[in-house]
Amino acid sequence: METTRIPIPSELFAPAESSHFEGSYTVPVVKAGPDLYDFAEPLSWQVDVTNTGDALLVTGTVEGEARTSCARCVDDFSFPVTGEVEGYFLLGADKEAPEDMDDDEFDVLPDDNTIDLEPLIKAALMLEFPLVPLCDDDCKGLCPQCGANLNEGPCGCSRDEADVEASPFAALKNFDFGDK
């Protein structure tokens, strides 16, 4: 099923009832801060919708393989993503939100009794994307002098001497710190 819209069946309007839904979703490129994430395959999602009496609680997961560029070496890399899908939909526009919830923590079930999971899926993905995407925790990045990828080996430029002279601490190179 290639849709994220779930028509709520009538039996789910009875308290304590629950139903399971699943499907796939083709995600366009997602921008998170300065980074772009794309997905070679559609994401798979599964959710349970439970009637809590005054609302429908949506819980589940979304899974897939994301691809982005490393922040240090700019090579593309892929990594698995599994996000927790959560939503809370009040039944009826006149219902009061629970006292312990802020206005941005719930929605009201639309008049057509259909829940669109797309915003919930995107929110779940955004929480799973790294703040700084790295192809490896030990990524050496690019040489600041010649731009060579240091993960592939030393670049061969005179970077070491140039770095020492360009460093703001170069003036301290011969400073006597009075080691005792």
Summary of the structure (lengths in Angstrom):
residues: 180
radius of gyration: 25.2
end to end distance: 73.5
largest distance: 82.1
contacts: 446
relative contact order: 0.16
helix: 18%
strand: 36%
